Structures are given as C-alpha cells and as structure tokens.
Amino acid sequence: SKSLSDEENLKLFGKCNNPNGHGHNYKVVVTVRGEIDPVSGMVMNLTDLKEYMQEAIMEPLDHKNLDRDVPYFSEVVSTTENVAVFIWERLQQLLPPGSLYKVQVQETEHNVVVYKGEETIVK
C-alpha cells in the first residue's frame, strides 16, 4: 500500500510485501442467476458468459503486473478482495442487469474471496 511505510507494509502483508512484486495464478468462478429460458434451458448462454469473462477478466488481468499494468490498481491495493471487486465491476458493465450473482476469486488453496456486490466473504 502506498499509504503505508515499508515497515507497516511488511507487518501487514508479510511475504506478499515484495517491492519487485510477486505472482499468483488466480482461479475465478463467476455465478449468474435468472430465469431459465424455456427454449434453451439456460439462464445465460455459456458462450456469451465466456466472452464477457474474457473481456472483463482475461484481457485486463492475465499475465499482468496488477500494480504496474492495470490502472485500477495504481490507487487500489491489489488484494484478492480488491481483485474480486474489480472483476465484479467490470462484469456488471457487460452482463444483463441483475444477472451477476457472485464472483469467487481463489488466490491459493486456502485463500478464497467471495464477492456479491456489497458484501465480501473471506474463507
């Protein structure tokens, strides 16, 4: 965090506080909701959802240094919680209104964040 001293960052973020950055292979699960279309049997065409996810997640984030390459994170600390918020906000702009239910971002086997718009759940 740019608002903290080096010592405070080290205390708060531990081994994740590396001035040269560090990487993660995040796993993202997007859940949509809505009425099931009687003809297609789907809430949303999965091909469309994959395209939305490509635009909202992969294009801006894949193989990027979040702090250096993604303008959003120049002012926002790139925690998993904030990555989930970023993805939610991007998907909200693309998906049909009311269809986005939750975004789950898994940083490691043990660190998972679930974001549902107004609430963040850390497991």
VOVO-393998 format. One record per atom (N, C-alpha, C): chain; x, y negated, z negated; atom name; residue number from 1. Coordinates in steps of 0.001 Angstrom, whole numbers, plus 500000, padded with zeros to 6 digits. Layout:
BEGIN
@lumvo:A x:X y:Y z:Z marro:CA zapa:NUM $
...
This chain:
BEGIN
@lumvo:A x:500841 y:501183 z:500000 marro:N zapa:1 $
@lumvo:A x:500000 y:500000 z:500000 marro:CA zapa:1 $
@lumvo:A x:500877 y:498766 z:500000 marro:C zapa:1 $
@lumvo:A x:500608 y:497859 z:500911 marro:N zapa:2 $
@lumvo:A x:501385 y:496622 z:500993 marro:CA zapa:2 $
@lumvo:A x:501155 y:495727 z:499785 marro:C zapa:2 $
@lumvo:A x:500072 y:495963 z:499065 marro:N zapa:3 $
@lumvo:A x:499756 y:495114 z:497912 marro:CA zapa:3 $
@lumvo:A x:500444 y:495597 z:496634 marro:C zapa:3 $
@lumvo:A x:501184 y:496707 z:496709 marro:N zapa:4 $
@lumvo:A x:501865 y:497254 z:495538 marro:CA zapa:4 $
@lumvo:A x:503377 y:497182 z:495715 marro:C zapa:4 $
@lumvo:A x:504090 y:497174 z:494597 marro:N zapa:5 $
@lumvo:A x:505551 y:497212 z:494644 marro:CA zapa:5 $
@lumvo:A x:506002 y:498620 z:495024 marro:C zapa:5 $
@lumvo:A x:507289 y:498771 z:495350 marro:N zapa:6 $
@lumvo:A x:507832 y:500092 z:495672 marro:CA zapa:6 $
@lumvo:A x:507633 y:501051 z:494500 marro:C zapa:6 $
@lumvo:A x:507867 y:500554 z:493301 marro:N zapa:7 $
@lumvo:A x:507715 y:501385 z:492100 marro:CA zapa:7 $
@lumvo:A x:506250 y:501807 z:491906 marro:C zapa:7 $
@lumvo:A x:505325 y:500861 z:492089 marro:N zapa:8 $
@lumvo:A x:503900 y:501176 z:491938 marro:CA zapa:8 $
@lumvo:A x:503439 y:502172 z:493002 marro:C zapa:8 $
@lumvo:A x:503912 y:501999 z:494242 marro:N zapa:9 $
@lumvo:A x:503567 y:502940 z:495313 marro:CA zapa:9 $
@lumvo:A x:504071 y:504335 z:494998 marro:C zapa:9 $
@lumvo:A x:505299 y:504426 z:494496 marro:N zapa:10 $
@lumvo:A x:505860 y:505725 z:494156 marro:CA zapa:10 $
@lumvo:A x:505048 y:506396 z:493051 marro:C zapa:10 $
@lumvo:A x:504684 y:505624 z:492042 marro:N zapa:11 $
@lumvo:A x:503905 y:506172 z:490934 marro:CA zapa:11 $
@lumvo:A x:502522 y:506638 z:491398 marro:C zapa:11 $
@lumvo:A x:501876 y:505849 z:492255 marro:N zapa:12 $
@lumvo:A x:500519 y:506159 z:492704 marro:CA zapa:12 $
@lumvo:A x:500475 y:507268 z:493748 marro:C zapa:12 $
@lumvo:A x:501359 y:507211 z:494733 marro:N zapa:13 $
@lumvo:A x:501280 y:508110 z:495878 marro:CA zapa:13 $
@lumvo:A x:502286 y:509261 z:495844 marro:C zapa:13 $
@lumvo:A x:503236 y:509245 z:494905 marro:N zapa:14 $
@lumvo:A x:504191 y:510342 z:494758 marro:CA zapa:14 $
@lumvo:A x:504937 y:510650 z:496038 marro:C zapa:14 $
@lumvo:A x:504999 y:511951 z:496387 marro:N zapa:15 $
@lumvo:A x:505772 y:512351 z:497564 marro:CA zapa:15 $
@lumvo:A x:505205 y:511822 z:498875 marro:C zapa:15 $
@lumvo:A x:503965 y:511380 z:498864 marro:N zapa:16 $
@lumvo:A x:503376 y:510796 z:500076 marro:CA zapa:16 $
@lumvo:A x:503863 y:509360 z:500306 marro:C zapa:16 $
@lumvo:A x:504560 y:508806 z:499338 marro:N zapa:17 $
@lumvo:A x:505103 y:507457 z:499462 marro:CA zapa:17 $
@lumvo:A x:506481 y:507552 z:500103 marro:C zapa:17 $
@lumvo:A x:506503 y:507616 z:501415 marro:N zapa:18 $
@lumvo:A x:507752 y:507694 z:502162 marro:CA zapa:18 $
@lumvo:A x:507825 y:506473 z:503073 marro:C zapa:18 $
@lumvo:A x:508830 y:505611 z:502904 marro:N zapa:19 $
@lumvo:A x:508896 y:504394 z:503722 marro:CA zapa:19 $
@lumvo:A x:508980 y:504677 z:505218 marro:C zapa:19 $
@lumvo:A x:509423 y:505874 z:505598 marro:N zapa:20 $
@lumvo:A x:509509 y:506233 z:507013 marro:CA zapa:20 $
@lumvo:A x:508278 y:506994 z:507490 marro:C zapa:20 $
@lumvo:A x:507293 y:507119 z:506605 marro:N zapa:21 $
@lumvo:A x:506054 y:507816 z:506959 marro:CA zapa:21 $
@lumvo:A x:506172 y:509312 z:506746 marro:C zapa:21 $
@lumvo:A x:505058 y:509986 z:506880 marro:N zapa:22 $
@lumvo:A x:505008 y:511440 z:506815 marro:CA zapa:22 $
@lumvo:A x:503774 y:511887 z:507583 marro:C zapa:22 $
@lumvo:A x:503737 y:513137 z:507972 marro:N zapa:23 $
@lumvo:A x:502656 y:513578 z:508837 marro:CA zapa:23 $
@lumvo:A x:501702 y:514554 z:508182 marro:C zapa:23 $
@lumvo:A x:500529 y:514632 z:508772 marro:N zapa:24 $
@lumvo:A x:499515 y:515604 z:508375 marro:CA zapa:24 $
@lumvo:A x:498864 y:516149 z:509632 marro:C zapa:24 $
@lumvo:A x:498411 y:517362 z:509543 marro:N zapa:25 $
@lumvo:A x:497565 y:517948 z:510570 marro:CA zapa:25 $
@lumvo:A x:496170 y:518032 z:509975 marro:C zapa:25 $
@lumvo:A x:495428 y:516938 z:510091 marro:N zapa:26 $
@lumvo:A x:494091 y:516877 z:509515 marro:CA zapa:26 $
@lumvo:A x:493145 y:517807 z:510265 marro:C zapa:26 $
@lumvo:A x:492211 y:518351 z:509531 marro:N zapa:27 $
@lumvo:A x:491110 y:519101 z:510124 marro:CA zapa:27 $
@lumvo:A x:489859 y:518274 z:509857 marro:C zapa:27 $
@lumvo:A x:489085 y:518002 z:510896 marro:N zapa:28 $
@lumvo:A x:487896 y:517166 z:510767 marro:CA zapa:28 $
@lumvo:A x:486672 y:517976 z:511172 marro:C zapa:28 $
@lumvo:A x:485650 y:517920 z:510317 marro:N zapa:29 $
@lumvo:A x:484372 y:518560 z:510604 marro:CA zapa:29 $
@lumvo:A x:483310 y:517470 z:510609 marro:C zapa:29 $
@lumvo:A x:482575 y:517375 z:511693 marro:N zapa:30 $
@lumvo:A x:481505 y:516394 z:511824 marro:CA zapa:30 $
@lumvo:A x:480179 y:517124 z:511799 marro:C zapa:30 $
@lumvo:A x:479270 y:516651 z:510955 marro:N zapa:31 $
@lumvo:A x:477945 y:517257 z:510855 marro:CA zapa:31 $
@lumvo:A x:476906 y:516244 z:511311 marro:C zapa:31 $
@lumvo:A x:476061 y:516673 z:512235 marro:N zapa:32 $
@lumvo:A x:474968 y:515821 z:512707 marro:CA zapa:32 $
@lumvo:A x:473648 y:516424 z:512243 marro:C zapa:32 $
@lumvo:A x:472627 y:515593 z:512269 marro:N zapa:33 $
@lumvo:A x:471299 y:516064 z:511877 marro:CA zapa:33 $
@lumvo:A x:470252 y:515432 z:512776 marro:C zapa:33 $
@lumvo:A x:469089 y:516023 z:512758 marro:N zapa:34 $
@lumvo:A x:467988 y:515503 z:513554 marro:CA zapa:34 $
@lumvo:A x:467023 y:516620 z:513881 marro:C zapa:34 $
@lumvo:A x:466066 y:516285 z:514666 marro:N zapa:35 $
@lumvo:A x:465076 y:517285 z:515073 marro:CA zapa:35 $
@lumvo:A x:465651 y:518172 z:516162 marro:C zapa:35 $
@lumvo:A x:465286 y:519416 z:516099 marro:N zapa:36 $
@lumvo:A x:465742 y:520363 z:517115 marro:CA zapa:36 $
@lumvo:A x:464891 y:520178 z:518361 marro:C zapa:36 $
@lumvo:A x:465552 y:519944 z:519462 marro:N zapa:37 $
@lumvo:A x:464853 y:519780 z:520735 marro:CA zapa:37 $
@lumvo:A x:464223 y:521120 z:521106 marro:C zapa:37 $
@lumvo:A x:462912 y:521138 z:521392 marro:N zapa:38 $
@lumvo:A x:462242 y:522413 z:521681 marro:CA zapa:38 $
@lumvo:A x:462716 y:523079 z:522976 marro:C zapa:38 $
@lumvo:A x:463237 y:522299 z:523895 marro:N zapa:39 $
@lumvo:A x:463698 y:522864 z:525162 marro:CA zapa:39 $
@lumvo:A x:465113 y:523415 z:525035 marro:C zapa:39 $
@lumvo:A x:466034 y:522601 z:524490 marro:N zapa:40 $
@lumvo:A x:467430 y:523032 z:524410 marro:CA zapa:40 $
@lumvo:A x:467717 y:523862 z:523164 marro:C zapa:40 $
@lumvo:A x:466896 y:523690 z:522117 marro:N zapa:41 $
@lumvo:A x:467148 y:524385 z:520868 marro:CA zapa:41 $
@lumvo:A x:468270 y:523770 z:520053 marro:C zapa:41 $
@lumvo:A x:468685 y:522550 z:520442 marro:N zapa:42 $
@lumvo:A x:469799 y:521888 z:519764 marro:CA zapa:42 $
@lumvo:A x:469373 y:520544 z:519191 marro:C zapa:42 $
@lumvo:A x:470066 y:520140 z:518132 marro:N zapa:43 $
@lumvo:A x:469916 y:518779 z:517608 marro:CA zapa:43 $
@lumvo:A x:470630 y:517822 z:518550 marro:C zapa:43 $
@lumvo:A x:471782 y:518264 z:519041 marro:N zapa:44 $
@lumvo:A x:472583 y:517457 z:519959 marro:CA zapa:44 $
@lumvo:A x:473381 y:518405 z:520839 marro:C zapa:44 $
@lumvo:A x:473545 y:518066 z:522072 marro:N zapa:45 $
@lumvo:A x:474359 y:518859 z:522969 marro:CA zapa:45 $
@lumvo:A x:475802 y:518832 z:522470 marro:C zapa:45 $
@lumvo:A x:476384 y:520004 z:522224 marro:N zapa:46 $
@lumvo:A x:477732 y:520075 z:521678 marro:CA zapa:46 $
@lumvo:A x:478790 y:519499 z:522616 marro:C zapa:46 $
@lumvo:A x:478541 y:519552 z:523907 marro:N zapa:47 $
@lumvo:A x:479464 y:518931 z:524863 marro:CA zapa:47 $
@lumvo:A x:479500 y:517425 z:524634 marro:C zapa:47 $
@lumvo:A x:478350 y:516825 z:524414 marro:N zapa:48 $
@lumvo:A x:478298 y:515388 z:524124 marro:CA zapa:48 $
@lumvo:A x:479008 y:515071 z:522819 marro:C zapa:48 $
@lumvo:A x:478759 y:515885 z:521776 marro:N zapa:49 $
@lumvo:A x:479403 y:515654 z:520489 marro:CA zapa:49 $
@lumvo:A x:480918 y:515747 z:520614 marro:C zapa:49 $
@lumvo:A x:481410 y:516716 z:521361 marro:N zapa:50 $
@lumvo:A x:482857 y:516843 z:521569 marro:CA zapa:50 $
@lumvo:A x:483421 y:515603 z:522264 marro:C zapa:50 $
@lumvo:A x:482687 y:515060 z:523214 marro:N zapa:51 $
@lumvo:A x:483144 y:513839 z:523900 marro:CA zapa:51 $
@lumvo:A x:483175 y:512656 z:522932 marro:C zapa:51 $
@lumvo:A x:482158 y:512530 z:522085 marro:N zapa:52 $
@lumvo:A x:482148 y:511467 z:521077 marro:CA zapa:52 $
@lumvo:A x:483327 y:511616 z:520118 marro:C zapa:52 $
@lumvo:A x:483596 y:512856 z:519710 marro:N zapa:53 $
@lumvo:A x:484707 y:513107 z:518795 marro:CA zapa:53 $
@lumvo:A x:486049 y:512820 z:519460 marro:C zapa:53 $
@lumvo:A x:486159 y:513143 z:520729 marro:N zapa:54 $
@lumvo:A x:487386 y:512834 z:521472 marro:CA zapa:54 $
@lumvo:A x:487644 y:511323 z:521463 marro:C zapa:54 $
@lumvo:A x:486608 y:510560 z:521742 marro:N zapa:55 $
@lumvo:A x:486749 y:509099 z:521790 marro:CA zapa:55 $
@lumvo:A x:486959 y:508487 z:520407 marro:C zapa:55 $
@lumvo:A x:486238 y:508974 z:519412 marro:N zapa:56 $
@lumvo:A x:486272 y:508368 z:518081 marro:CA zapa:56 $
@lumvo:A x:487443 y:508831 z:517223 marro:C zapa:56 $
@lumvo:A x:487926 y:510045 z:517473 marro:N zapa:57 $
@lumvo:A x:488939 y:510630 z:516592 marro:CA zapa:57 $
@lumvo:A x:490256 y:510873 z:517323 marro:C zapa:57 $
@lumvo:A x:490211 y:511688 z:518352 marro:N zapa:58 $
@lumvo:A x:491447 y:512112 z:519000 marro:CA zapa:58 $
@lumvo:A x:492184 y:510965 z:519693 marro:C zapa:58 $
@lumvo:A x:491460 y:510179 z:520467 marro:N zapa:59 $
@lumvo:A x:492144 y:509107 z:521200 marro:CA zapa:59 $
@lumvo:A x:492826 y:508104 z:520275 marro:C zapa:59 $
@lumvo:A x:492162 y:507619 z:519235 marro:N zapa:60 $
@lumvo:A x:492851 y:506634 z:518388 marro:CA zapa:60 $
@lumvo:A x:493820 y:507220 z:517369 marro:C zapa:60 $
@lumvo:A x:493680 y:508509 z:516984 marro:N zapa:61 $
@lumvo:A x:494452 y:509035 z:515857 marro:CA zapa:61 $
@lumvo:A x:495455 y:510139 z:516187 marro:C zapa:61 $
@lumvo:A x:495195 y:510950 z:517194 marro:N zapa:62 $
@lumvo:A x:496023 y:512125 z:517449 marro:CA zapa:62 $
@lumvo:A x:497457 y:511740 z:517805 marro:C zapa:62 $
@lumvo:A x:498406 y:512366 z:517120 marro:N zapa:63 $
@lumvo:A x:499835 y:512132 z:517321 marro:CA zapa:63 $
@lumvo:A x:500215 y:510661 z:517160 marro:C zapa:63 $
@lumvo:A x:499603 y:510011 z:516189 marro:N zapa:64 $
@lumvo:A x:499882 y:508594 z:515924 marro:CA zapa:64 $
@lumvo:A x:500427 y:508425 z:514518 marro:C zapa:64 $
@lumvo:A x:501242 y:507426 z:514350 marro:N zapa:65 $
@lumvo:A x:501613 y:506969 z:513018 marro:CA zapa:65 $
@lumvo:A x:500492 y:506024 z:512617 marro:C zapa:65 $
@lumvo:A x:499639 y:506447 z:511713 marro:N zapa:66 $
@lumvo:A x:498449 y:505667 z:511382 marro:CA zapa:66 $
@lumvo:A x:498794 y:504242 z:510969 marro:C zapa:66 $
@lumvo:A x:499825 y:504097 z:510149 marro:N zapa:67 $
@lumvo:A x:500170 y:502773 z:509635 marro:CA zapa:67 $
@lumvo:A x:500746 y:501850 z:510703 marro:C zapa:67 $
@lumvo:A x:501370 y:502409 z:511713 marro:N zapa:68 $
@lumvo:A x:502017 y:501580 z:512739 marro:CA zapa:68 $
@lumvo:A x:501232 y:501489 z:514038 marro:C zapa:68 $
@lumvo:A x:500521 y:502567 z:514384 marro:N zapa:69 $
@lumvo:A x:499899 y:502640 z:515710 marro:CA zapa:69 $
@lumvo:A x:498397 y:502368 z:515733 marro:C zapa:69 $
@lumvo:A x:497759 y:502363 z:514571 marro:N zapa:70 $
@lumvo:A x:496307 y:502189 z:514520 marro:CA zapa:70 $
@lumvo:A x:496005 y:500877 z:513805 marro:C zapa:70 $
@lumvo:A x:495551 y:499854 z:514527 marro:N zapa:71 $
@lumvo:A x:495341 y:498531 z:513923 marro:CA zapa:71 $
@lumvo:A x:494513 y:498542 z:512641 marro:C zapa:71 $
@lumvo:A x:493517 y:499404 z:512559 marro:N zapa:72 $
@lumvo:A x:492663 y:499501 z:511369 marro:CA zapa:72 $
@lumvo:A x:493496 y:499693 z:510104 marro:C zapa:72 $
@lumvo:A x:494554 y:500501 z:510209 marro:N zapa:73 $
@lumvo:A x:495358 y:500829 z:509040 marro:CA zapa:73 $
@lumvo:A x:496497 y:499839 z:508776 marro:C zapa:73 $
@lumvo:A x:496540 y:498766 z:509521 marro:N zapa:74 $
@lumvo:A x:497528 y:497728 z:509203 marro:CA zapa:74 $
@lumvo:A x:497118 y:496983 z:507936 marro:C zapa:74 $
@lumvo:A x:495828 y:496989 z:507629 marro:N zapa:75 $
@lumvo:A x:495314 y:496315 z:506435 marro:CA zapa:75 $
@lumvo:A x:494658 y:497273 z:505443 marro:C zapa:75 $
@lumvo:A x:494459 y:498529 z:505840 marro:N zapa:76 $
@lumvo:A x:493788 y:499518 z:505002 marro:CA zapa:76 $
@lumvo:A x:494761 y:500663 z:504743 marro:C zapa:76 $
@lumvo:A x:494911 y:501065 z:503487 marro:N zapa:77 $
@lumvo:A x:495810 y:502165 z:503140 marro:CA zapa:77 $
@lumvo:A x:495317 y:503445 z:503808 marro:C zapa:77 $
@lumvo:A x:496220 y:504177 z:504442 marro:N zapa:78 $
@lumvo:A x:495829 y:505346 z:505239 marro:CA zapa:78 $
@lumvo:A x:495678 y:506608 z:504389 marro:C zapa:78 $
@lumvo:A x:494835 y:506519 z:503353 marro:N zapa:79 $
@lumvo:A x:494499 y:507701 z:502558 marro:CA zapa:79 $
@lumvo:A x:493506 y:508558 z:503343 marro:C zapa:79 $
@lumvo:A x:493348 y:509778 z:502918 marro:N zapa:80 $
@lumvo:A x:492382 y:510653 z:503575 marro:CA zapa:80 $
@lumvo:A x:490976 y:510079 z:503452 marro:C zapa:80 $
@lumvo:A x:490682 y:509447 z:502317 marro:N zapa:81 $
@lumvo:A x:489373 y:508811 z:502137 marro:CA zapa:81 $
@lumvo:A x:489142 y:507743 z:503203 marro:C zapa:81 $
@lumvo:A x:490157 y:506914 z:503441 marro:N zapa:82 $
@lumvo:A x:490006 y:505850 z:504433 marro:CA zapa:82 $
@lumvo:A x:490023 y:506380 z:505856 marro:C zapa:82 $
@lumvo:A x:490702 y:507500 z:506099 marro:N zapa:83 $
@lumvo:A x:490626 y:508144 z:507411 marro:CA zapa:83 $
@lumvo:A x:489189 y:508604 z:507661 marro:C zapa:83 $
@lumvo:A x:488548 y:509170 z:506642 marro:N zapa:84 $
@lumvo:A x:487154 y:509605 z:506782 marro:CA zapa:84 $
@lumvo:A x:486234 y:508423 z:507075 marro:C zapa:84 $
@lumvo:A x:486458 y:507300 z:506396 marro:N zapa:85 $
@lumvo:A x:485648 y:506099 z:506643 marro:CA zapa:85 $
@lumvo:A x:485862 y:505604 z:508070 marro:C zapa:85 $
@lumvo:A x:487116 y:505566 z:508516 marro:N zapa:86 $
@lumvo:A x:487434 y:505142 z:509880 marro:CA zapa:86 $
@lumvo:A x:486688 y:505996 z:510897 marro:C zapa:86 $
@lumvo:A x:486752 y:507327 z:510721 marro:N zapa:87 $
@lumvo:A x:486079 y:508233 z:511651 marro:CA zapa:87 $
@lumvo:A x:484572 y:508018 z:511617 marro:C zapa:87 $
@lumvo:A x:484006 y:507870 z:510428 marro:N zapa:88 $
@lumvo:A x:482563 y:507625 z:510289 marro:CA zapa:88 $
@lumvo:A x:482161 y:506370 z:511071 marro:C zapa:88 $
@lumvo:A x:482900 y:505300 z:510850 marro:N zapa:89 $
@lumvo:A x:482559 y:504028 z:511501 marro:CA zapa:89 $
@lumvo:A x:482650 y:504132 z:513018 marro:C zapa:89 $
@lumvo:A x:483657 y:504834 z:513520 marro:N zapa:90 $
@lumvo:A x:483798 y:505000 z:514972 marro:CA zapa:90 $
@lumvo:A x:482668 y:505856 z:515538 marro:C zapa:90 $
@lumvo:A x:482351 y:506959 z:514857 marro:N zapa:91 $
@lumvo:A x:481283 y:507834 z:515341 marro:CA zapa:91 $
@lumvo:A x:479924 y:507151 z:515285 marro:C zapa:91 $
@lumvo:A x:479689 y:506346 z:514247 marro:N zapa:92 $
@lumvo:A x:478416 y:505623 z:514111 marro:CA zapa:92 $
@lumvo:A x:478142 y:504759 z:515337 marro:C zapa:92 $
@lumvo:A x:479199 y:504245 z:515945 marro:N zapa:93 $
@lumvo:A x:479050 y:503389 z:517122 marro:CA zapa:93 $
@lumvo:A x:478684 y:504184 z:518374 marro:C zapa:93 $
@lumvo:A x:478972 y:505481 z:518371 marro:N zapa:94 $
@lumvo:A x:478779 y:506302 z:519565 marro:CA zapa:94 $
@lumvo:A x:477555 y:507216 z:519510 marro:C zapa:94 $
@lumvo:A x:477281 y:507763 z:518340 marro:N zapa:95 $
@lumvo:A x:476194 y:508736 z:518200 marro:CA zapa:95 $
@lumvo:A x:474823 y:508063 z:518171 marro:C zapa:95 $
@lumvo:A x:473782 y:508795 z:518524 marro:N zapa:96 $
@lumvo:A x:472432 y:508244 z:518394 marro:CA zapa:96 $
@lumvo:A x:472174 y:507828 z:516938 marro:C zapa:96 $
@lumvo:A x:471482 y:506721 z:516727 marro:N zapa:97 $
@lumvo:A x:471228 y:506230 z:515363 marro:CA zapa:97 $
@lumvo:A x:470624 y:507304 z:514459 marro:C zapa:97 $
@lumvo:A x:471170 y:507413 z:513256 marro:N zapa:98 $
@lumvo:A x:470646 y:508339 z:512258 marro:CA zapa:98 $
@lumvo:A x:471090 y:509780 z:512409 marro:C zapa:98 $
@lumvo:A x:471860 y:510088 z:513444 marro:N zapa:99 $
@lumvo:A x:472214 y:511490 z:513669 marro:CA zapa:99 $
@lumvo:A x:473476 y:511938 z:512920 marro:C zapa:99 $
@lumvo:A x:474346 y:511000 z:512542 marro:N zapa:100 $
@lumvo:A x:475553 y:511376 z:511819 marro:CA zapa:100 $
@lumvo:A x:475206 y:511641 z:510361 marro:C zapa:100 $
@lumvo:A x:475533 y:512846 z:509878 marro:N zapa:101 $
@lumvo:A x:475208 y:513224 z:508501 marro:CA zapa:101 $
@lumvo:A x:476426 y:513136 z:507592 marro:C zapa:101 $
@lumvo:A x:477539 y:513742 z:508017 marro:N zapa:102 $
@lumvo:A x:478734 y:513659 z:507191 marro:CA zapa:102 $
@lumvo:A x:479990 y:513904 z:508017 marro:C zapa:102 $
@lumvo:A x:481090 y:513374 z:507483 marro:N zapa:103 $
@lumvo:A x:482410 y:513588 z:508050 marro:CA zapa:103 $
@lumvo:A x:483252 y:514217 z:506951 marro:C zapa:103 $
@lumvo:A x:483861 y:515344 z:507262 marro:N zapa:104 $
@lumvo:A x:484740 y:516017 z:506309 marro:CA zapa:104 $
@lumvo:A x:486144 y:516006 z:506887 marro:C zapa:104 $
@lumvo:A x:487105 y:515502 z:506105 marro:N zapa:105 $
@lumvo:A x:488496 y:515470 z:506529 marro:CA zapa:105 $
@lumvo:A x:489307 y:516297 z:505543 marro:C zapa:105 $
@lumvo:A x:489979 y:517306 z:506062 marro:N zapa:106 $
@lumvo:A x:490829 y:518163 z:505240 marro:CA zapa:106 $
@lumvo:A x:492276 y:517782 z:505518 marro:C zapa:106 $
@lumvo:A x:492946 y:517292 z:504478 marro:N zapa:107 $
@lumvo:A x:494355 y:516905 z:504590 marro:CA zapa:107 $
@lumvo:A x:495266 y:518112 z:504382 marro:C zapa:107 $
@lumvo:A x:494964 y:518899 z:503364 marro:N zapa:108 $
@lumvo:A x:495698 y:520126 z:503073 marro:CA zapa:108 $
@lumvo:A x:494679 y:521184 z:502701 marro:C zapa:108 $
@lumvo:A x:495166 y:522359 z:502388 marro:N zapa:109 $
@lumvo:A x:494275 y:523441 z:501983 marro:CA zapa:109 $
@lumvo:A x:493462 y:523065 z:500746 marro:C zapa:109 $
@lumvo:A x:494033 y:522194 z:499905 marro:N zapa:110 $
@lumvo:A x:493397 y:521849 z:498638 marro:CA zapa:110 $
@lumvo:A x:492802 y:520441 z:498597 marro:C zapa:110 $
@lumvo:A x:493087 y:519607 z:499582 marro:N zapa:111 $
@lumvo:A x:492600 y:518221 z:499577 marro:CA zapa:111 $
@lumvo:A x:491599 y:518007 z:500707 marro:C zapa:111 $
@lumvo:A x:490339 y:517819 z:500313 marro:N zapa:112 $
@lumvo:A x:489263 y:517627 z:501283 marro:CA zapa:112 $
@lumvo:A x:488437 y:516424 z:500852 marro:C zapa:112 $
@lumvo:A x:488089 y:515580 z:501811 marro:N zapa:113 $
@lumvo:A x:487231 y:514427 z:501550 marro:CA zapa:113 $
@lumvo:A x:485979 y:514584 z:502390 marro:C zapa:113 $
@lumvo:A x:484828 y:514347 z:501767 marro:N zapa:114 $
@lumvo:A x:483548 y:514348 z:502466 marro:CA zapa:114 $
@lumvo:A x:482987 y:512946 z:502358 marro:C zapa:114 $
@lumvo:A x:482640 y:512362 z:503506 marro:N zapa:115 $
@lumvo:A x:482095 y:511005 z:503516 marro:CA zapa:115 $
@lumvo:A x:480741 y:511023 z:504199 marro:C zapa:115 $
@lumvo:A x:479747 y:510426 z:503537 marro:N zapa:116 $
@lumvo:A x:478380 y:510390 z:504068 marro:CA zapa:116 $
@lumvo:A x:477887 y:508963 z:504218 marro:C zapa:116 $
@lumvo:A x:478748 y:508079 z:504599 marro:N zapa:117 $
@lumvo:A x:478331 y:506698 z:504810 marro:CA zapa:117 $
@lumvo:A x:478537 y:505817 z:503623 marro:C zapa:117 $
@lumvo:A x:477866 y:506100 z:502520 marro:N zapa:118 $
@lumvo:A x:478003 y:505241 z:501350 marro:CA zapa:118 $
@lumvo:A x:478682 y:505926 z:500191 marro:C zapa:118 $
@lumvo:A x:478828 y:507234 z:500252 marro:N zapa:119 $
@lumvo:A x:479447 y:507924 z:499138 marro:CA zapa:119 $
@lumvo:A x:480625 y:508744 z:499645 marro:C zapa:119 $
@lumvo:A x:481670 y:508836 z:498842 marro:N zapa:120 $
@lumvo:A x:482829 y:509640 z:499174 marro:CA zapa:120 $
@lumvo:A x:482960 y:510724 z:498110 marro:C zapa:120 $
@lumvo:A x:483117 y:511944 z:498548 marro:N zapa:121 $
@lumvo:A x:483286 y:513073 z:497641 marro:CA zapa:121 $
@lumvo:A x:484675 y:513647 z:497889 marro:C zapa:121 $
@lumvo:A x:485488 y:513729 z:496851 marro:N zapa:122 $
@lumvo:A x:486822 y:514303 z:496973 marro:CA zapa:122 $
@lumvo:A x:486813 y:515653 z:496279 marro:C zapa:122 $
@lumvo:A x:487239 y:516690 z:496997 marro:N zapa:123 $
@lumvo:A x:487275 y:518046 z:496421 marro:CA zapa:123 $
@lumvo:A x:488705 y:518418 z:496111 marro:C zapa:123 $
